[in-house]
Amino acid sequence: MVTNRDAFFKKHNLPKGESVSIEEIARLSGMPIAALREVYRRGEGAWGSNLASVRIADTAAKNPNTKAFPRSERMSAHQWSMARIYSFVQKQKGTFKGADADIAKKYNLN
């Protein structure tokens, strides 16, 4: 499964195991850091309020069964928020054109 992070790293010729900050993602993508910070904060909020949407940590698989996969087995708030940023900078419909469309509009990114 190719993730949005994988696609971003490939697009910008980054080594797969490297860590990249929000500031670096903003610089490489050309998106305002303020917009990406807003997306990150929303990711943290979604992680806290909608456990069923948070993917399983080891496999990144979707599984809304919160009894079978409690919070401790899911991505951390930071991982979930960074995944949301990668989705946003890749202009995926669920974030850029969906949940965070107002942020894209606010910063004239459409």
C-alpha positions as CSV (number, residue, x, y, z in Angstrom):
1,M,0.0,0.0,0.0
2,V,1.5,3.3,-1.1
3,T,0.7,6.0,1.5
4,N,0.5,9.8,1.0
5,R,3.8,10.0,2.9
6,D,5.4,7.6,0.5
7,A,4.1,9.5,-2.5
8,F,5.3,12.8,-1.0
9,F,8.8,11.4,-0.3
10,K,9.0,10.0,-3.9
11,K,7.9,13.2,-5.4
12,H,10.6,15.2,-3.5
13,N,13.3,12.5,-3.8
14,L,13.6,12.0,0.0
15,P,15.0,8.9,1.5
16,K,12.2,6.7,2.8
17,G,13.4,6.5,6.5
18,E,14.1,10.2,6.9
19,S,12.1,12.4,9.3
20,V,10.6,15.5,7.9
21,S,9.2,18.4,10.0
22,I,6.0,20.4,9.2
23,E,8.3,23.3,8.3
24,E,10.1,21.2,5.7
25,I,6.9,19.8,4.3
26,A,5.6,23.4,3.9
27,R,8.8,24.4,2.1
28,L,8.8,21.4,-0.2
29,S,5.1,21.6,-1.0
30,G,4.9,25.3,-1.3
31,M,2.0,25.4,1.2
32,P,1.9,27.9,4.0
33,I,3.2,26.6,7.3
34,A,0.1,28.2,9.1
35,A,-2.2,26.1,6.9
36,L,-0.3,22.9,7.7
37,R,-0.3,23.7,11.4
38,E,-4.1,24.1,11.3
39,V,-4.4,20.7,9.5
40,Y,-2.2,19.2,12.2
41,R,-4.3,20.6,15.1
42,R,-7.5,19.2,13.4
43,G,-5.8,15.9,13.1
44,E,-5.1,15.9,16.9
45,G,-8.7,16.8,17.5
46,A,-10.0,14.0,15.2
47,W,-7.7,11.5,17.0
48,G,-9.2,12.5,20.3
49,S,-12.8,12.6,19.3
50,N,-13.2,9.8,16.6
51,L,-11.2,6.7,17.6
52,A,-13.0,4.6,15.0
53,S,-11.4,6.6,12.2
54,V,-7.8,6.2,13.5
55,R,-5.9,3.4,11.7
56,I,-4.2,0.4,13.3
57,A,-0.6,1.3,14.2
58,D,1.3,-1.7,12.7
59,T,-0.6,-2.2,9.5
60,A,-2.3,1.2,8.9
61,A,-5.4,-0.8,8.2
62,K,-8.9,0.7,8.8
63,N,-10.9,-1.0,11.5
64,P,-13.7,0.8,13.2
65,N,-14.0,-1.9,15.9
66,T,-12.8,0.1,18.9
67,K,-13.2,-2.9,21.3
68,A,-11.0,-5.2,19.2
69,F,-8.5,-2.4,18.6
70,P,-8.3,0.1,21.5
71,R,-6.5,3.5,21.3
72,S,-3.2,1.8,22.5
73,E,-3.1,-0.3,19.3
74,R,-3.8,2.6,16.9
75,M,-1.6,5.4,15.5
76,S,-0.6,8.0,18.0
77,A,-2.1,11.5,17.8
78,H,1.2,12.8,16.2
79,Q,1.2,10.0,13.6
80,W,-2.5,10.6,12.8
81,S,-1.9,14.4,12.5
82,M,1.1,14.0,10.2
83,A,-0.8,11.5,8.0
84,R,-3.5,14.2,7.7
85,I,-0.9,16.7,6.6
86,Y,0.5,14.4,3.9
87,S,-3.0,13.7,2.7
88,F,-3.6,17.5,2.5
89,V,-0.4,18.4,0.6
90,Q,-1.1,15.5,-1.8
91,K,-4.5,17.2,-2.3
92,Q,-6.6,14.1,-1.5
93,K,-10.3,14.5,-1.6
94,G,-10.9,13.4,2.0
95,T,-8.8,16.2,3.4
96,F,-7.9,18.9,0.9
97,K,-11.3,18.8,-0.8
98,G,-13.2,17.4,2.2
99,A,-12.6,17.9,5.9
100,D,-10.0,20.6,5.5
101,A,-11.4,22.3,2.4
102,D,-12.1,25.5,4.4
103,I,-8.3,25.7,5.2
104,A,-7.4,25.3,1.5
105,K,-9.9,28.0,0.7
106,K,-8.7,30.3,3.5
107,Y,-5.1,30.2,2.1
108,N,-6.2,30.3,-1.6
109,L,-4.7,26.8,-2.3
110,N,-7.4,25.6,-4.6
